[in-house]
């Protein structure tokens, strides 16, 4: 769901335009299985290993990671000045990424959090598609789970006593006690709790997700699907009736969906 629009610097549009040209050049004719494997290999070599792609992906990961900085990892959000300095450092060391990783702990953390949260930058990964205005059709069945960590579900199979406790106050007291009795599980829980909160804040504060409520993952996904299509494209998403009836979705345009 991350960073369909917006960019970490002014180079983003130029880079994605150049990457779109690379995508257009990748063409392996044929319909046999071997042809698809060949195209995959060409894609890896010419696109995924393209220096501009690697650098811009790193910059964009750094930008999104700002929303996931947390005390548990010992990482605070960068100031605007620090962020710009880091971008400049990335540009200066783009020919020697290993040096960059050695001198910046923030970069190392960004790499970890981007993998944990599976950051995905649609306009970067599908630069040729968005240069043409978007997808002709977007279809999917996003998760319906709420953007809130459910304590009992989390501790199922991890701690029987916490899982079995049905009273909120008692359960949270037991969870607090884990800081001493099982610090590894406690830290894991606190980090998961923080990530849910960070994701909710990210979605709530992005204009990209301004038409729907933020309680469930499938609602902002439905909005994202609309914005990834061409002007006359189509989108189809499996979602609850709440997208039409819940108060938080009242400004979601009724002309965009059919029952």
C-alpha positions as CSV (number, residue, x, y, z in Angstrom):
1,X,0.0,0.0,0.0
2,X,3.0,2.2,0.3
3,X,3.9,5.4,-1.6
4,X,1.9,5.3,-4.8
5,X,2.2,9.0,-4.9
6,X,4.7,11.4,-3.5
7,X,8.4,11.1,-3.9
8,X,11.5,11.6,-1.7
9,X,13.2,14.0,-4.1
10,X,12.8,15.8,-7.4
11,X,14.7,13.0,-9.3
12,X,11.9,10.5,-8.8
13,X,9.9,11.5,-11.9
14,X,13.0,11.5,-14.1
15,X,14.2,8.1,-12.8
16,X,10.8,6.4,-13.2
17,X,10.7,7.8,-16.8
18,X,14.1,6.3,-17.5
19,X,13.1,3.0,-16.0
20,X,9.9,3.0,-18.1
21,X,12.2,3.0,-21.2
22,X,14.1,0.1,-19.8
23,X,10.9,-1.9,-19.2
24,X,9.7,-1.2,-22.8
25,X,13.0,-2.6,-24.1
26,X,12.6,-5.9,-22.2
27,X,10.9,-8.2,-24.7
28,X,11.4,-11.9,-25.2
29,X,9.3,-13.4,-27.9
30,X,7.6,-16.8,-27.7
31,X,5.0,-18.6,-25.6
32,X,7.0,-21.5,-24.3
33,X,7.8,-21.9,-20.6
34,X,11.5,-21.3,-21.4
35,X,10.7,-17.9,-22.9
36,X,9.1,-16.7,-19.7
37,X,12.1,-17.8,-17.7
38,X,14.3,-16.0,-20.1
39,X,12.3,-12.8,-19.8
40,X,12.4,-13.0,-16.0
41,X,16.2,-13.2,-16.2
42,X,16.4,-10.2,-18.5
43,X,14.1,-8.3,-16.1
44,X,16.4,-9.0,-13.2
45,X,19.5,-8.0,-15.1
46,X,18.2,-4.9,-16.8
47,X,15.7,-3.6,-14.3
48,X,16.1,-4.9,-10.8
49,X,19.9,-4.5,-11.0
50,X,19.7,-1.1,-12.7
51,X,21.6,1.4,-10.6
52,X,19.0,4.1,-10.9
53,X,16.3,1.6,-9.7
54,X,18.4,0.4,-6.7
55,X,19.2,4.0,-5.6
56,X,15.7,5.3,-6.0
57,X,14.2,2.3,-4.2
58,X,16.6,2.9,-1.3
59,X,15.6,6.6,-1.1
60,X,11.9,5.8,-1.2
61,X,12.4,3.1,1.4
62,X,14.1,5.7,3.6
63,X,11.2,8.1,3.2
64,X,8.5,5.5,4.0
65,X,10.6,4.1,6.9
66,X,10.2,7.5,8.6
67,X,6.7,6.4,9.6
68,X,8.0,3.3,11.3
69,X,10.8,4.7,13.4
70,X,10.3,3.5,16.9
71,X,11.9,3.4,20.4
72,X,12.0,-0.4,20.5
73,X,14.5,-0.4,17.6
74,X,16.1,2.7,19.1
75,X,15.4,4.6,15.9
76,X,13.9,8.1,15.8
77,X,12.4,9.9,12.7
78,X,15.0,12.0,10.9
79,X,14.6,15.7,10.7
80,X,14.1,17.3,7.2
81,X,17.8,18.3,7.2
82,X,19.0,14.9,8.3
83,X,16.8,13.3,5.6
84,X,18.2,15.5,2.9
85,X,21.8,14.8,4.0
86,X,21.1,11.1,3.9
87,X,19.7,11.4,0.3
88,X,22.9,13.3,-0.7
89,X,25.0,10.6,0.9
90,X,23.1,7.9,-1.1
91,X,23.7,9.8,-4.3
92,X,27.5,10.3,-3.6
93,X,28.0,6.6,-2.7
94,X,25.7,5.1,-5.4
95,X,28.7,3.3,-6.9
96,X,29.7,1.8,-3.6
97,X,26.6,0.7,-1.7
98,X,28.7,-1.4,0.8
99,X,30.4,1.8,2.0
100,X,27.0,3.5,2.5
101,X,25.8,0.6,4.5
102,X,28.9,0.7,6.8
103,X,28.6,4.4,7.6
104,X,24.9,4.6,8.2
105,X,23.1,2.7,10.8
106,X,19.9,4.3,9.6
107,X,20.3,2.7,6.2
108,X,20.8,-0.7,7.8
109,X,17.7,-0.3,9.8
110,X,15.8,0.9,6.8
111,X,16.7,-2.2,4.9
112,X,15.5,-4.4,7.8
113,X,12.2,-2.6,8.3
114,X,11.4,-2.4,4.6
115,X,11.7,-6.2,4.4
116,X,9.7,-6.7,7.6
117,X,6.9,-4.5,6.4
118,X,7.2,-5.4,2.7
119,X,7.4,-1.8,1.4
120,X,6.2,-1.7,-2.2
121,X,6.5,1.4,-4.4
122,X,4.0,1.0,-7.3
123,X,5.2,3.8,-9.5
124,X,8.8,2.6,-9.2
125,X,8.1,-1.1,-9.8
126,X,5.6,-0.4,-12.6
127,X,7.1,2.7,-14.1
128,X,6.0,1.9,-17.6
129,X,2.4,1.3,-16.5
130,X,2.1,4.6,-14.7
131,X,3.8,6.5,-17.4
132,X,0.9,5.3,-19.6
133,X,-1.6,6.5,-17.0
134,X,-2.1,3.4,-14.8
135,X,-3.4,-0.1,-15.1
136,X,-6.3,-1.1,-17.4
137,X,-7.7,-3.2,-14.6
138,X,-6.9,-3.8,-11.0
139,X,-8.4,-6.9,-9.3
140,X,-7.8,-8.2,-5.8
141,X,-9.0,-9.6,-2.5
142,X,-7.1,-7.7,0.2
143,X,-7.1,-8.9,3.9
144,X,-10.1,-7.8,5.9
145,X,-8.3,-7.7,9.2
146,X,-8.6,-4.5,11.2
147,X,-5.6,-2.2,11.7
148,X,-5.4,-3.1,15.4
149,X,-3.4,-5.9,17.1
150,X,-5.7,-8.5,18.8
151,X,-3.9,-9.5,22.0
152,X,-5.4,-12.9,22.4
153,X,-4.8,-13.9,18.8
154,X,-1.2,-12.7,19.0
155,X,-0.4,-14.8,22.1
156,X,-2.1,-18.0,20.8
157,X,0.6,-20.6,20.7
158,X,3.1,-18.2,22.4
159,X,1.7,-17.9,26.0
160,X,-1.2,-20.0,27.2
161,X,-1.9,-17.9,30.3
162,X,-2.2,-14.6,28.4
163,X,-4.2,-16.2,25.6
164,X,-6.6,-17.8,28.1
165,X,-7.3,-14.6,30.0
166,X,-10.5,-13.1,28.7
167,X,-10.6,-10.0,30.9
168,X,-8.7,-7.1,29.3
169,X,-7.3,-5.7,32.5
170,X,-6.0,-9.1,33.7
171,X,-4.6,-9.9,30.3
172,X,-2.7,-6.7,30.1
173,X,-1.3,-7.2,33.6
174,X,0.0,-10.6,32.5
175,X,1.5,-9.0,29.3
176,X,3.2,-6.4,31.5
177,X,4.7,-9.2,33.6
178,X,6.3,-10.7,30.5
179,X,8.9,-7.9,30.5
180,X,10.5,-9.7,33.4
181,X,9.4,-13.3,32.9
182,X,9.8,-13.5,29.1
183,X,11.6,-10.3,27.8
184,X,12.0,-11.7,24.3
185,X,8.3,-12.4,23.9
186,X,7.5,-9.0,25.5
187,X,9.7,-7.1,23.1
188,X,8.3,-9.0,20.1
189,X,4.8,-8.1,21.2
190,X,5.6,-4.5,21.8
191,X,7.3,-4.2,18.4
192,X,4.3,-5.8,16.7
193,X,2.0,-3.3,18.6
194,X,4.2,-0.5,17.4
195,X,4.1,-1.6,13.8
196,X,0.3,-1.7,13.8
197,X,0.2,1.8,15.2
198,X,2.7,3.0,12.7
199,X,0.8,1.5,9.8
200,X,-2.4,3.2,11.0
201,X,-0.7,6.5,11.3
202,X,0.8,6.2,7.9
203,X,-2.5,5.4,6.3
204,X,-4.4,8.1,8.3
205,X,-2.0,10.9,7.4
206,X,-1.6,10.2,3.6
207,X,-3.9,12.0,1.2
208,X,-3.6,8.9,-0.9
209,X,-6.2,7.3,1.5
210,X,-8.6,10.2,2.1
211,X,-11.9,8.7,1.0
212,X,-12.4,5.7,3.3
213,X,-12.2,4.8,7.0
214,X,-8.9,3.3,8.3
215,X,-10.3,0.6,10.6
216,X,-9.7,-2.3,8.2
217,X,-7.0,-3.0,5.6
218,X,-9.4,-3.7,2.7
219,X,-10.9,-0.2,2.8
220,X,-7.7,1.8,2.0
221,X,-6.9,-1.0,-0.5
222,X,-10.1,-0.4,-2.3
223,X,-9.2,3.3,-2.6
224,X,-5.7,2.4,-3.7
225,X,-7.1,0.2,-6.5
226,X,-9.2,3.1,-7.8
227,X,-6.1,5.4,-8.0
228,X,-3.9,2.8,-9.7
229,X,-6.2,2.4,-12.7
230,X,-6.3,4.5,-15.9
231,X,-9.0,7.2,-16.1
232,X,-11.2,4.8,-18.0
233,X,-9.8,1.6,-16.3
234,X,-11.7,-0.8,-14.1
235,X,-11.1,-2.0,-10.6
236,X,-12.6,-4.9,-8.7
237,X,-12.0,-5.6,-5.0
238,X,-13.7,-8.0,-2.5
239,X,-14.8,-5.9,0.4
240,X,-17.4,-5.6,3.1
241,X,-20.7,-3.7,2.7
242,X,-19.3,-1.2,5.2
243,X,-17.5,0.5,2.4
244,X,-20.9,1.9,1.4
245,X,-22.6,2.1,4.8
246,X,-20.0,3.0,7.4
247,X,-20.0,6.7,8.4
248,X,-16.2,6.9,8.0
249,X,-16.6,6.0,4.3
250,X,-19.4,8.5,3.6
251,X,-17.3,10.5,1.1
252,X,-16.2,7.5,-0.9
253,X,-17.9,8.2,-4.3
254,X,-20.9,6.0,-4.8
255,X,-20.4,6.1,-8.5
256,X,-17.2,4.1,-8.0
257,X,-18.8,0.9,-7.0
258,X,-21.7,-1.5,-7.7
259,X,-23.3,-4.1,-5.4
